[in-house]
Amino acid sequence: LADMNFLALSKKAWDGMTTAQQDQLQKAANDAMMVISINVESQEALLADFFRNEGLQVYTPNVDAFRKRAQEMYLASDFSKEWPKGVVERVNAIR
């Protein structure tokens, strides 16, 4: 399953709002994202149980190993040269 919590808004629309409206929209988006994430996690658990009951093995990935390898690949790529200094550290601080 994929977590579908994307919200897109043009800069013109955002800049056309008052600070209070921006705050209200941001809070609503954050609240919606949380509800969607909880629902997706619940659906994933049900699906994993279904697969187990059907005799399949369900694996839990090693997230730390994946994160380490993904960062190595990213830092070795041309993409990393385009990011502003400090962005990688900020991304890594999010858990």
N, C-alpha and C positions, 0 to 999 in steps of 0.2 A: 504494500500500500504506500501511497505517497501522501505527505502532509500538504494539503492544498490551502495555504493561507497567504495568498498573494493579494496585495492591494496596490493598485497603480493609480496615480493621480498626477496630472500635469503640474509643472511648477507654476503655471499661470493660475490654475485653480487653487493651489495651495497658498500662493501669495495673495490671492483675492480674499482669503479668509482672515478674520480677526484672530488674534492670538488665542482667545477663548475658544473659538471654533476649531482651530488647529488642535488645541489641547483635547477638546471633546472628541474629535475624530480620531486622534492618536489613541486615546483611552479606549474608545469603542473598537478600534482595530486590534489593540493588545488583548482586550477581553475576548473578542471573536477568535483570535489566534489561539488563545488558551483553550477555549471550548473545542475548537477543531482538533487541536493536538491531543486533548484528552480522548475525544471520540476516535481518532485514528489509532491511538495506542490501545484502546479497548477492542477495536476491530482487529488489530494485529494479534492480540492475545487470543481472541476467538478463532482466528484463522490458524494460528499455530496449534491450538488445541485440536482443531479439526484435522489438521495434517497428522498430528501424533496419533489421534484415534483411527486414522486411516492406515497406520503402520509406517508412516514416514518419519525420518529423523529430522528434527528441527535444530539447527545449529545457531549458536549465539556467537557473533563475530567478536574477535579480539579488537575492540575499538582503539585501544592504545597503539597496538601494532599498525592498524590501518592508518590512524592519524599520523604516526611517525613516518610511514612510507609515503603517504600522500604529501606530507610536507617536504620530504626529500625530493620527490618528483617535481613538486611545484617550484622549490628553490632552484632546481637545476634547469628549469624551463625559462624561455624568453618572457613569459608572463610576469615573472617575479620582478623583472627589471622595470616594469611599468608602474608598479604600485609605489605610492609615496612611502618614504621612510617611516617605520613604526607601525605600519598597518598590519604586518604579519604578527607582531607582538600583540596588537590589540585583538586580532582574531583569535589568537591562541589563548588569550585571557578569558574568552567566552567559553563557558562549560555548561 
